[in-house]
Amino acid sequence: MFQGNWKESNESYDLFFAFLRYFYTNQVDLQPDMALELFALAHFYQMPDLQKECMKIIKRGLTVENAALIYDRAILLAAEELKEFVLKFCMEHMNAVVNSDGFKLLKDDVVKDFVLRAAQQGAFKK
């Protein structure tokens, strides 16, 4: 998996290295896109402190383009705090998020969840 000149091998190596670095040093130093993957790994191994560190990085790197992907992943991982943070961000940037390419890639059930939660937050009031 780590051999060869494949995109996945480099990402896997970087993710594994970040995980080991945290395991031995309690330090997390990576880009927001990789922080989401490390967050999922920390969720799988039930490492709440690592999840918190990753969440800080994810929050700093949240953009209109990646908000839908992060919202989708938060649902998948049952990460309520992250889901609420992303929803709040989306409420402030609703038009841009809904018109982003990332939002267009969401599955129907995630879109439905998003719309229902946005409605509960008052996104569609006149």
A tleap script that builds the chain and sets N, CA, C and O, in Angstrom:
source leaprc.protein.ff14SB
mol = sequence {
  NMET PHE GLN GLY ASN TRP LYS GLU SER ASN
  GLU SER TYR ASP LEU PHE PHE ALA PHE LEU
  ARG TYR PHE TYR THR ASN GLN VAL ASP LEU
  GLN PRO ASP MET ALA LEU GLU LEU PHE ALA
  LEU ALA HIE PHE TYR GLN MET PRO ASP LEU
  GLN LYS GLU CYS MET LYS ILE ILE LYS ARG
  GLY LEU THR VAL GLU ASN ALA ALA LEU ILE
  TYR ASP ARG ALA ILE LEU LEU ALA ALA GLU
  GLU LEU LYS GLU PHE VAL LEU LYS PHE CYS
  MET GLU HIE MET ASN ALA VAL VAL ASN SER
  ASP GLY PHE LYS LEU LEU LYS ASP ASP VAL
  VAL LYS ASP PHE VAL LEU ARG ALA ALA GLN
  GLN GLY ALA PHE LYS CLYS
}
set mol.1.N position { 0.813 -1.192 0.000 }
set mol.1.CA position { 0.000 0.000 0.000 }
set mol.1.C position { 0.860 1.262 0.000 }
set mol.1.O position { 0.509 2.241 -0.658 }
set mol.2.N position { 1.981 1.258 0.726 }
set mol.2.CA position { 2.829 2.431 0.812 }
set mol.2.C position { 3.869 2.477 -0.303 }
set mol.2.O position { 4.598 3.461 -0.423 }
set mol.3.N position { 3.947 1.440 -1.109 }
set mol.3.CA position { 4.930 1.396 -2.178 }
set mol.3.C position { 4.323 1.933 -3.459 }
set mol.3.O position { 3.105 1.925 -3.637 }
set mol.4.N position { 5.169 2.389 -4.332 }
set mol.4.CA position { 4.683 2.872 -5.618 }
set mol.4.C position { 4.474 4.370 -5.602 }
set mol.4.O position { 4.606 5.032 -4.573 }
set mol.5.N position { 4.148 4.878 -6.760 }
set mol.5.CA position { 3.973 6.313 -6.926 }
set mol.5.C position { 2.487 6.630 -7.053 }
set mol.5.O position { 2.071 7.313 -7.990 }
set mol.6.N position { 1.699 6.142 -6.125 }
set mol.6.CA position { 0.254 6.309 -6.149 }
set mol.6.C position { -0.147 7.408 -5.181 }
set mol.6.O position { 0.479 7.592 -4.137 }
set mol.7.N position { -1.179 8.122 -5.532 }
set mol.7.CA position { -1.703 9.166 -4.650 }
set mol.7.C position { -2.103 8.566 -3.312 }
set mol.7.O position { -1.804 9.130 -2.259 }
set mol.8.N position { -2.784 7.419 -3.351 }
set mol.8.CA position { -3.261 6.781 -2.130 }
set mol.8.C position { -2.110 6.343 -1.229 }
set mol.8.O position { -2.227 6.394 -0.004 }
set mol.9.N position { -0.994 5.912 -1.833 }
set mol.9.CA position { 0.128 5.475 -0.999 }
set mol.9.C position { 0.718 6.654 -0.244 }
set mol.9.O position { 1.096 6.512 0.919 }
set mol.10.N position { 0.805 7.820 -0.886 }
set mol.10.CA position { 1.322 9.007 -0.201 }
set mol.10.C position { 0.366 9.480 0.875 }
set mol.10.O position { 0.802 9.838 1.969 }
set mol.11.N position { -0.938 9.489 0.587 }
set mol.11.CA position { -1.919 9.897 1.585 }
set mol.11.C position { -1.925 8.939 2.762 }
set mol.11.O position { -1.972 9.371 3.914 }
set mol.12.N position { -1.877 7.644 2.484 }
set mol.12.CA position { -1.875 6.658 3.555 }
set mol.12.C position { -0.633 6.800 4.415 }
set mol.12.O position { -0.705 6.714 5.641 }
set mol.13.N position { 0.496 7.015 3.780 }
set mol.13.CA position { 1.740 7.195 4.521 }
set mol.13.C position { 1.648 8.431 5.409 }
set mol.13.O position { 1.994 8.379 6.589 }
set mol.14.N position { 1.183 9.538 4.844 }
set mol.14.CA position { 1.072 10.775 5.619 }
set mol.14.C position { 0.112 10.618 6.792 }
set mol.14.O position { 0.373 11.109 7.890 }
set mol.15.N position { -0.989 9.937 6.553 }
set mol.15.CA position { -1.972 9.698 7.606 }
set mol.15.C position { -1.384 8.813 8.700 }
set mol.15.O position { -1.523 9.109 9.887 }
set mol.16.N position { -0.739 7.743 8.303 }
set mol.16.CA position { -0.125 6.833 9.260 }
set mol.16.C position { 0.975 7.546 10.052 }
set mol.16.O position { 1.096 7.360 11.263 }
set mol.17.N position { 1.772 8.358 9.361 }
set mol.17.CA position { 2.832 9.106 10.033 }
set mol.17.C position { 2.244 10.082 11.048 }
set mol.17.O position { 2.750 10.197 12.165 }
set mol.18.N position { 1.181 10.785 10.668 }
set mol.18.CA position { 0.528 11.740 11.582 }
set mol.18.C position { -0.029 11.018 12.804 }
set mol.18.O position { 0.061 11.512 13.928 }
set mol.19.N position { -0.608 9.835 12.565 }
set mol.19.CA position { -1.150 9.044 13.665 }
set mol.19.C position { -0.031 8.622 14.617 }
set mol.19.O position { -0.167 8.763 15.832 }
set mol.20.N position { 1.058 8.113 14.082 }
set mol.20.CA position { 2.189 7.699 14.929 }
set mol.20.C position { 2.818 8.887 15.644 }
set mol.20.O position { 3.205 8.791 16.809 }
set mol.21.N position { 2.915 9.996 14.943 }
set mol.21.CA position { 3.491 11.179 15.576 }
set mol.21.C position { 2.668 11.590 16.790 }
set mol.21.O position { 3.225 11.903 17.842 }
set mol.22.N position { 1.355 11.590 16.651 }
set mol.22.CA position { 0.511 11.937 17.790 }
set mol.22.C position { 0.657 10.894 18.898 }
set mol.22.O position { 0.732 11.235 20.079 }
set mol.23.N position { 0.696 9.646 18.512 }
set mol.23.CA position { 0.791 8.552 19.482 }
set mol.23.C position { 2.035 8.694 20.354 }
set mol.23.O position { 1.990 8.426 21.555 }
set mol.24.N position { 3.147 9.115 19.749 }
set mol.24.CA position { 4.402 9.212 20.493 }
set mol.24.C position { 4.707 10.595 21.053 }
set mol.24.O position { 5.466 10.715 22.015 }
set mol.25.N position { 4.119 11.658 20.459 }
set mol.25.CA position { 4.486 13.007 20.889 }
set mol.25.C position { 3.304 13.860 21.342 }
set mol.25.O position { 3.509 14.950 21.876 }
set mol.26.N position { 2.084 13.396 21.144 }
set mol.26.CA position { 0.872 14.172 21.424 }
set mol.26.C position { 0.798 15.450 20.596 }
set mol.26.O position { 0.185 16.429 21.022 }
set mol.27.N position { 1.415 15.449 19.421 }
set mol.27.CA position { 1.390 16.608 18.540 }
set mol.27.C position { 0.706 16.244 17.224 }
set mol.27.O position { 0.903 15.160 16.676 }
set mol.28.N position { -0.096 17.174 16.741 }
set mol.28.CA position { -0.758 17.000 15.456 }
set mol.28.C position { -0.370 18.185 14.582 }
set mol.28.O position { -0.608 19.338 14.943 }
set mol.29.N position { 0.231 17.894 13.430 }
set mol.29.CA position { 0.661 18.943 12.514 }
set mol.29.C position { 0.397 18.454 11.095 }
set mol.29.O position { 1.218 17.758 10.497 }
set mol.30.N position { -0.782 18.838 10.562 }
set mol.30.CA position { -1.129 18.439 9.211 }
set mol.30.C position { -2.166 19.370 8.633 }
set mol.30.O position { -2.743 20.193 9.344 }
set mol.31.N position { -2.399 19.241 7.357 }
set mol.31.CA position { -3.354 20.083 6.639 }
set mol.31.C position { -4.785 19.684 6.988 }
set mol.31.O position { -5.034 18.539 7.367 }
set mol.32.N position { -5.730 20.623 6.863 }
set mol.32.CA position { -7.130 20.330 7.216 }
set mol.32.C position { -7.734 19.139 6.475 }
set mol.32.O position { -8.530 18.402 7.055 }
set mol.33.N position { -7.372 18.934 5.201 }
set mol.33.CA position { -7.944 17.808 4.472 }
set mol.33.C position { -7.498 16.471 5.061 }
set mol.33.O position { -8.274 15.517 5.085 }
set mol.34.N position { -6.266 16.397 5.531 }
set mol.34.CA position { -5.787 15.171 6.175 }
set mol.34.C position { -6.323 15.053 7.597 }
set mol.34.O position { -6.458 13.945 8.118 }
set mol.35.N position { -6.629 16.180 8.228 }
set mol.35.CA position { -7.162 16.150 9.591 }
set mol.35.C position { -8.496 15.428 9.638 }
set mol.35.O position { -8.816 14.778 10.634 }
set mol.36.N position { -9.270 15.535 8.580 }
set mol.36.CA position { -10.555 14.835 8.524 }
set mol.36.C position { -10.339 13.318 8.496 }
set mol.36.O position { -11.076 12.570 9.137 }
set mol.37.N position { -9.342 12.879 7.761 }
set mol.37.CA position { -9.020 11.448 7.707 }
set mol.37.C position { -8.461 10.967 9.047 }
set mol.37.O position { -8.793 9.875 9.508 }
set mol.38.N position { -7.615 11.785 9.664 }
set mol.38.CA position { -7.067 11.414 10.972 }
set mol.38.C position { -8.162 11.420 12.034 }
set mol.38.O position { -8.140 10.600 12.952 }
set mol.39.N position { -9.113 12.335 11.915 }
set mol.39.CA position { -10.264 12.361 12.820 }
set mol.39.C position { -11.029 11.036 12.727 }
set mol.39.O position { -11.421 10.469 13.747 }
set mol.40.N position { -11.237 10.549 11.508 }
set mol.40.CA position { -11.940 9.278 11.312 }
set mol.40.C position { -11.147 8.128 11.933 }
set mol.40.O position { -11.727 7.234 12.549 }
set mol.41.N position { -9.840 8.150 11.772 }
set mol.41.CA position { -8.997 7.113 12.363 }
set mol.41.C position { -9.052 7.181 13.890 }
set mol.41.O position { -9.127 6.146 14.553 }
set mol.42.N position { -9.016 8.372 14.441 }
set mol.42.CA position { -9.111 8.552 15.893 }
set mol.42.C position { -10.470 8.096 16.401 }
set mol.42.O position { -10.575 7.538 17.493 }
set mol.43.N position { -11.502 8.331 15.614 }
set mol.43.CA position { -12.844 7.855 15.966 }
set mol.43.C position { -12.860 6.326 16.014 }
set mol.43.O position { -13.404 5.728 16.943 }
set mol.44.N position { -12.263 5.714 15.010 }
set mol.44.CA position { -12.231 4.252 14.933 }
set mol.44.C position { -11.500 3.645 16.135 }
set mol.44.O position { -11.945 2.646 16.701 }
set mol.45.N position { -10.381 4.257 16.517 }
set mol.45.CA position { -9.585 3.743 17.637 }
set mol.45.C position { -9.990 4.349 18.980 }
set mol.45.O position { -9.325 4.117 19.989 }
set mol.46.N position { -11.065 5.114 18.997 }
set mol.46.CA position { -11.607 5.710 20.211 }
set mol.46.C position { -10.548 6.502 20.983 }
set mol.46.O position { -10.227 6.213 22.136 }
set mol.47.N position { -10.029 7.507 20.291 }
set mol.47.CA position { -9.017 8.390 20.868 }
set mol.47.C position { -9.578 9.816 20.909 }
set mol.47.O position { -9.303 10.616 20.015 }
set mol.48.N position { -10.362 10.134 21.943 }
set mol.48.CA position { -11.038 11.436 21.985 }
set mol.48.C position { -10.097 12.639 21.989 }
set mol.48.O position { -10.441 13.679 21.427 }
set mol.49.N position { -8.934 12.529 22.599 }
set mol.49.CA position { -8.003 13.662 22.604 }
set mol.49.C position { -7.491 13.960 21.194 }
set mol.49.O position { -7.358 15.122 20.808 }
set mol.50.N position { -7.208 12.916 20.438 }
set mol.50.CA position { -6.772 13.102 19.061 }
set mol.50.C position { -7.923 13.661 18.218 }
set mol.50.O position { -7.701 14.500 17.345 }
set mol.51.N position { -9.129 13.206 18.473 }
set mol.51.CA position { -10.290 13.738 17.766 }
set mol.51.C position { -10.420 15.247 18.015 }
set mol.51.O position { -10.691 16.006 17.084 }
set mol.52.N position { -10.230 15.678 19.249 }
set mol.52.CA position { -10.330 17.101 19.585 }
set mol.52.C position { -9.280 17.920 18.839 }
set mol.52.O position { -9.572 18.999 18.324 }
set mol.53.N position { -8.069 17.402 18.788 }
set mol.53.CA position { -6.999 18.108 18.072 }
set mol.53.C position { -7.316 18.196 16.583 }
set mol.53.O position { -7.116 19.240 15.961 }
set mol.54.N position { -7.803 17.113 16.022 }
set mol.54.CA position { -8.172 17.114 14.607 }
set mol.54.C position { -9.328 18.075 14.352 }
set mol.54.O position { -9.354 18.769 13.336 }
set mol.55.N position { -10.276 18.110 15.272 }
set mol.55.CA position { -11.431 18.983 15.104 }
set mol.55.C position { -10.995 20.450 15.064 }
set mol.55.O position { -11.562 21.236 14.306 }
set mol.56.N position { -10.010 20.824 15.858 }
set mol.56.CA position { -9.505 22.198 15.828 }
set mol.56.C position { -8.970 22.536 14.434 }
set mol.56.O position { -9.227 23.618 13.905 }
set mol.57.N position { -8.234 21.611 13.858 }
set mol.57.CA position { -7.649 21.832 12.534 }
set mol.57.C position { -8.747 21.874 11.474 }
set mol.57.O position { -8.718 22.716 10.577 }
set mol.58.N position { -9.700 20.975 11.578 }
set mol.58.CA position { -10.817 20.932 10.623 }
set mol.58.C position { -11.603 22.231 10.679 }
set mol.58.O position { -11.950 22.793 9.641 }
set mol.59.N position { -11.882 22.705 11.870 }
set mol.59.CA position { -12.642 23.950 12.019 }
set mol.59.C position { -11.909 25.128 11.387 }
set mol.59.O position { -12.531 25.974 10.744 }
set mol.60.N position { -10.597 25.185 11.567 }
set mol.60.CA position { -9.811 26.277 10.973 }
set mol.60.C position { -9.792 26.187 9.448 }
set mol.60.O position { -9.684 27.208 8.768 }
set mol.61.N position { -9.895 24.977 8.910 }
set mol.61.CA position { -9.812 24.786 7.470 }
set mol.61.C position { -11.154 24.673 6.768 }
set mol.61.O position { -11.207 24.374 5.575 }
set mol.62.N position { -12.240 24.908 7.496 }
set mol.62.CA position { -13.577 24.793 6.910 }
set mol.62.C position { -13.804 25.895 5.879 }
set mol.62.O position { -13.588 27.075 6.158 }
set mol.63.N position { -14.243 25.495 4.685 }
set mol.63.CA position { -14.524 26.434 3.603 }
set mol.63.C position { -15.881 26.109 2.993 }
set mol.63.O position { -16.484 25.079 3.295 }
set mol.64.N position { -16.338 26.985 2.149 }
set mol.64.CA position { -17.594 26.753 1.440 }
set mol.64.C position { -17.489 25.469 0.614 }
set mol.64.O position { -18.441 24.691 0.560 }
set mol.65.N position { -16.362 25.246 -0.016 }
set mol.65.CA position { -16.193 24.080 -0.893 }
set mol.65.C position { -16.138 22.751 -0.135 }
set mol.65.O position { -16.622 21.740 -0.644 }
set mol.66.N position { -15.561 22.733 1.063 }
set mol.66.CA position { -15.429 21.446 1.764 }
set mol.66.C position { -16.472 21.241 2.857 }
set mol.66.O position { -16.489 20.190 3.497 }
set mol.67.N position { -17.335 22.217 3.082 }
set mol.67.CA position { -18.322 22.122 4.164 }
set mol.67.C position { -19.247 20.915 3.996 }
set mol.67.O position { -19.527 20.215 4.968 }
set mol.68.N position { -19.718 20.669 2.785 }
set mol.68.CA position { -20.632 19.548 2.550 }
set mol.68.C position { -19.951 18.210 2.820 }
set mol.68.O position { -20.545 17.320 3.429 }
set mol.69.N position { -18.721 18.069 2.374 }
set mol.69.CA position { -17.971 16.833 2.618 }
set mol.69.C position { -17.773 16.603 4.116 }
set mol.69.O position { -17.939 15.484 4.602 }
set mol.70.N position { -17.426 17.643 4.833 }
set mol.70.CA position { -17.205 17.510 6.277 }
set mol.70.C position { -18.520 17.212 6.985 }
set mol.70.O position { -18.549 16.412 7.921 }
set mol.71.N position { -19.599 17.839 6.555 }
set mol.71.CA position { -20.918 17.547 7.130 }
set mol.71.C position { -21.280 16.076 6.912 }
set mol.71.O position { -21.757 15.405 7.826 }
set mol.72.N position { -21.052 15.592 5.714 }
set mol.72.CA position { -21.321 14.190 5.387 }
set mol.72.C position { -20.495 13.250 6.267 }
set mol.72.O position { -21.019 12.266 6.790 }
set mol.73.N position { -19.234 13.547 6.426 }
set mol.73.CA position { -18.347 12.702 7.244 }
set mol.73.C position { -18.741 12.769 8.714 }
set mol.73.O position { -18.653 11.766 9.423 }
set mol.74.N position { -19.173 13.937 9.179 }
set mol.74.CA position { -19.614 14.084 10.575 }
set mol.74.C position { -20.833 13.203 10.841 }
set mol.74.O position { -20.947 12.604 11.910 }
set mol.75.N position { -21.740 13.123 9.870 }
set mol.75.CA position { -22.895 12.239 10.018 }
set mol.75.C position { -22.438 10.788 10.072 }
set mol.75.O position { -22.882 10.020 10.925 }
set mol.76.N position { -21.557 10.421 9.163 }
set mol.76.CA position { -21.054 9.045 9.098 }
set mol.76.C position { -20.383 8.625 10.401 }
set mol.76.O position { -20.526 7.483 10.837 }
set mol.77.N position { -19.652 9.545 11.019 }
set mol.77.CA position { -18.918 9.239 12.249 }
set mol.77.C position { -19.714 9.539 13.518 }
set mol.77.O position { -19.220 9.334 14.626 }
set mol.78.N position { -20.934 10.021 13.356 }
set mol.78.CA position { -21.781 10.406 14.493 }
set mol.78.C position { -21.057 11.430 15.378 }
set mol.78.O position { -21.103 11.355 16.606 }
set mol.79.N position { -20.395 12.379 14.725 }
set mol.79.CA position { -19.650 13.428 15.420 }
set mol.79.C position { -20.544 14.664 15.528 }
set mol.79.O position { -20.467 15.572 14.700 }
set mol.80.N position { -21.382 14.690 16.546 }
set mol.80.CA position { -22.388 15.738 16.697 }
set mol.80.C position { -21.785 17.135 16.816 }
set mol.80.O position { -22.297 18.079 16.215 }
set mol.81.N position { -20.716 17.277 17.575 }
set mol.81.CA position { -20.111 18.601 17.744 }
set mol.81.C position { -19.620 19.145 16.408 }
set mol.81.O position { -19.831 20.316 16.094 }
set mol.82.N position { -18.975 18.306 15.634 }
set mol.82.CA position { -18.483 18.718 14.326 }
set mol.82.C position { -19.653 19.010 13.389 }
set mol.82.O position { -19.624 19.990 12.644 }
set mol.83.N position { -20.660 18.181 13.422 }
set mol.83.CA position { -21.844 18.373 12.584 }
set mol.83.C position { -22.508 19.716 12.889 }
set mol.83.O position { -22.879 20.446 11.968 }
set mol.84.N position { -22.660 20.045 14.159 }
set mol.84.CA position { -23.273 21.311 14.552 }
set mol.84.C position { -22.420 22.505 14.136 }
set mol.84.O position { -22.948 23.527 13.698 }
set mol.85.N position { -21.111 22.376 14.272 }
set mol.85.CA position { -20.219 23.463 13.874 }
set mol.85.C position { -20.329 23.723 12.378 }
set mol.85.O position { -20.416 24.873 11.948 }
set mol.86.N position { -20.325 22.654 11.586 }
set mol.86.CA position { -20.423 22.799 10.136 }
set mol.86.C position { -21.782 23.366 9.750 }
set mol.86.O position { -21.872 24.210 8.859 }
set mol.87.N position { -22.841 22.909 10.415 }
set mol.87.CA position { -24.177 23.431 10.113 }
set mol.87.C position { -24.247 24.933 10.389 }
set mol.87.O position { -24.833 25.683 9.608 }
set mol.88.N position { -23.661 25.364 11.479 }
set mol.88.CA position { -23.646 26.795 11.801 }
set mol.88.C position { -22.900 27.574 10.720 }
set mol.88.O position { -23.347 28.640 10.297 }
set mol.89.N position { -21.773 27.043 10.281 }
set mol.89.CA position { -21.014 27.665 9.198 }
set mol.89.C position { -21.867 27.739 7.930 }
set mol.89.O position { -21.898 28.764 7.249 }
set mol.90.N position { -22.550 26.649 7.628 }
set mol.90.CA position { -23.393 26.593 6.430 }
set mol.90.C position { -24.547 27.589 6.507 }
set mol.90.O position { -24.936 28.174 5.495 }
set mol.91.N position { -25.080 27.778 7.680 }
set mol.91.CA position { -26.170 28.744 7.850 }
set mol.91.C position { -25.689 30.155 7.502 }
set mol.91.O position { -26.441 30.952 6.941 }
set mol.92.N position { -24.448 30.453 7.834 }
set mol.92.CA position { -23.889 31.775 7.553 }
set mol.92.C position { -23.512 31.950 6.083 }
set mol.92.O position { -23.397 33.073 5.594 }
set mol.93.N position { -23.320 30.829 5.384 }
set mol.93.CA position { -22.893 30.855 3.981 }
set mol.93.C position { -23.800 29.967 3.123 }
set mol.93.O position { -23.328 29.296 2.206 }
set mol.94.N position { -25.089 29.965 3.420 }
set mol.94.CA position { -26.024 29.013 2.823 }
set mol.94.C position { -25.996 29.005 1.298 }
set mol.94.O position { -25.836 27.943 0.696 }
set mol.95.N position { -26.145 30.155 0.668 }
set mol.95.CA position { -26.186 30.184 -0.792 }
set mol.95.C position { -24.914 29.624 -1.414 }
set mol.95.O position { -24.970 28.826 -2.350 }
set mol.96.N position { -23.787 30.039 -0.897 }
set mol.96.CA position { -22.512 29.578 -1.455 }
set mol.96.C position { -22.318 28.077 -1.237 }
set mol.96.O position { -21.847 27.381 -2.136 }
set mol.97.N position { -22.671 27.574 -0.064 }
set mol.97.CA position { -22.506 26.149 0.231 }
set mol.97.C position { -23.412 25.307 -0.662 }
set mol.97.O position { -22.964 24.322 -1.247 }
set mol.98.N position { -24.677 25.688 -0.768 }
set mol.98.CA position { -25.636 24.920 -1.568 }
set mol.98.C position { -25.259 24.940 -3.049 }
set mol.98.O position { -25.570 23.993 -3.772 }
set mol.99.N position { -24.605 25.983 -3.505 }
set mol.99.CA position { -24.186 26.071 -4.901 }
set mol.99.C position { -22.784 25.510 -5.151 }
set mol.99.O position { -22.301 25.546 -6.283 }
set mol.100.N position { -22.135 24.999 -4.121 }
set mol.100.CA position { -20.777 24.471 -4.278 }
set mol.100.C position { -20.806 23.093 -4.932 }
set mol.100.O position { -21.813 22.386 -4.888 }
set mol.101.N position { -19.689 22.733 -5.533 }
set mol.101.CA position { -19.566 21.403 -6.137 }
set mol.101.C position { -19.651 20.317 -5.071 }
set mol.101.O position { -20.193 19.240 -5.322 }
set mol.102.N position { -19.124 20.591 -3.895 }
set mol.102.CA position { -19.165 19.611 -2.810 }
set mol.102.C position { -20.589 19.269 -2.405 }
set mol.102.O position { -20.892 18.107 -2.134 }
set mol.103.N position { -21.459 20.257 -2.361 }
set mol.103.CA position { -22.848 20.016 -1.992 }
set mol.103.C position { -23.556 19.170 -3.048 }
set mol.103.O position { -24.381 18.318 -2.718 }
set mol.104.N position { -23.234 19.404 -4.294 }
set mol.104.CA position { -23.848 18.656 -5.394 }
set mol.104.C position { -23.491 17.176 -5.360 }
set mol.104.O position { -24.197 16.358 -5.950 }
set mol.105.N position { -22.411 16.824 -4.681 }
set mol.105.CA position { -21.976 15.429 -4.588 }
set mol.105.C position { -22.610 14.661 -3.428 }
set mol.105.O position { -22.435 13.448 -3.317 }
set mol.106.N position { -23.344 15.361 -2.566 }
set mol.106.CA position { -23.950 14.708 -1.407 }
set mol.106.C position { -25.034 13.719 -1.829 }
set mol.106.O position { -25.727 13.923 -2.826 }
set mol.107.N position { -25.164 12.663 -1.065 }
set mol.107.CA position { -26.234 11.696 -1.277 }
set mol.107.C position { -27.553 12.320 -0.837 }
set mol.107.O position { -27.580 13.236 -0.014 }
set mol.108.N position { -28.640 11.810 -1.397 }
set mol.108.CA position { -29.967 12.368 -1.126 }
set mol.108.C position { -30.321 12.380 0.357 }
set mol.108.O position { -30.915 13.345 0.838 }
set mol.109.N position { -29.966 11.328 1.087 }
set mol.109.CA position { -30.323 11.278 2.504 }
set mol.109.C position { -29.563 12.330 3.313 }
set mol.109.O position { -30.081 12.848 4.303 }
set mol.110.N position { -28.351 12.642 2.900 }
set mol.110.CA position { -27.572 13.673 3.590 }
set mol.110.C position { -28.144 15.055 3.260 }
set mol.110.O position { -28.230 15.916 4.136 }
set mol.111.N position { -28.530 15.266 2.015 }
set mol.111.CA position { -29.154 16.534 1.625 }
set mol.111.C position { -30.441 16.733 2.415 }
set mol.111.O position { -30.715 17.827 2.909 }
set mol.112.N position { -31.223 15.673 2.529 }
set mol.112.CA position { -32.482 15.762 3.282 }
set mol.112.C position { -32.206 16.125 4.744 }
set mol.112.O position { -32.870 16.998 5.303 }
set mol.113.N position { -31.240 15.464 5.354 }
set mol.113.CA position { -30.866 15.763 6.732 }
set mol.113.C position { -30.420 17.218 6.860 }
set mol.113.O position { -30.808 17.918 7.796 }
set mol.114.N position { -29.610 17.656 5.920 }
set mol.114.CA position { -29.102 19.026 5.930 }
set mol.114.C position { -30.249 20.030 5.834 }
set mol.114.O position { -30.306 20.984 6.610 }
set mol.115.N position { -31.156 19.820 4.892 }
set mol.115.CA position { -32.275 20.750 4.692 }
set mol.115.C position { -33.175 20.782 5.923 }
set mol.115.O position { -33.609 21.854 6.346 }
set mol.116.N position { -33.455 19.628 6.494 }
set mol.116.CA position { -34.299 19.583 7.690 }
set mol.116.C position { -33.650 20.318 8.857 }
set mol.116.O position { -34.312 21.080 9.562 }
set mol.117.N position { -32.369 20.093 9.057 }
set mol.117.CA position { -31.679 20.759 10.158 }
set mol.117.C position { -31.559 22.262 9.907 }
set mol.117.O position { -31.669 23.061 10.836 }
set mol.118.N position { -31.336 22.640 8.657 }
set mol.118.CA position { -31.277 24.063 8.332 }
set mol.118.C position { -32.630 24.727 8.559 }
set mol.118.O position { -32.699 25.859 9.040 }
set mol.119.N position { -33.693 24.031 8.216 }
set mol.119.CA position { -35.041 24.569 8.445 }
set mol.119.C position { -35.306 24.748 9.938 }
set mol.119.O position { -35.920 25.733 10.348 }
set mol.120.N position { -34.845 23.799 10.747 }
set mol.120.CA position { -35.014 23.894 12.201 }
set mol.120.C position { -34.239 25.097 12.753 }
set mol.120.O position { -34.612 25.668 13.777 }
set mol.121.N position { -33.163 25.470 12.065 }
set mol.121.CA position { -32.366 26.616 12.493 }
set mol.121.C position { -32.893 27.945 11.936 }
set mol.121.O position { -32.346 29.009 12.224 }
set mol.122.N position { -33.968 27.866 11.131 }
set mol.122.CA position { -34.583 29.068 10.604 }
set mol.122.C position { -34.026 29.562 9.281 }
set mol.122.O position { -34.170 30.740 8.956 }
set mol.123.N position { -33.399 28.695 8.518 }
set mol.123.CA position { -32.771 29.107 7.262 }
set mol.123.C position { -33.774 29.552 6.216 }
set mol.123.O position { -33.415 30.309 5.314 }
set mol.124.N position { -35.001 29.115 6.304 }
set mol.124.CA position { -35.974 29.389 5.238 }
set mol.124.C position { -37.095 30.330 5.675 }
set mol.124.O position { -38.155 30.361 5.051 }
set mol.125.N position { -36.868 31.090 6.734 }
set mol.125.CA position { -37.868 32.059 7.195 }
set mol.125.C position { -37.834 33.286 6.310 }
set mol.125.O position { -36.787 33.665 5.785 }
set mol.126.N position { -38.999 33.904 6.152 }
set mol.126.CA position { -39.082 35.153 5.378 }
set mol.126.C position { -38.908 36.334 6.278 }
set mol.126.O position { -38.946 37.474 5.815 }
savepdb mol mol.pdb
quit
